[in-house]
């Protein structure tokens, strides 16, 4: 087969048929991701006061820190019990 030349020595593209216009896309669409609907149709309450929102965030962060501290203290206590058992043997 002879290559077609298209201006300035560049090979031309082979002509292809135009895409069919049947209303169906040629490439599949990505899956639709939907957010869950609120229970009983009630939307979550929005806090009107920015100060209350700040306090809520600060308390949430403090609770996370306290949970981390509790987990670390439990690990230390468990390690201390293991060393006491080894010393008593």
KALINDA-V936895 format. One record per helix or strand. SS is the DSSP state (a for helix, b for strand). FROM is the first residue (numbers start at 1). TO is the last residue. If there is no record, write none. Layout:
# KALINDA-V936895
ss=SS from=FROM to=TO
ss=SS from=FROM to=TO
This chain:
# KALINDA-V936895
ss=b from=5 to=6
ss=b from=10 to=11
ss=a from=39 to=41
ss=a from=50 to=88
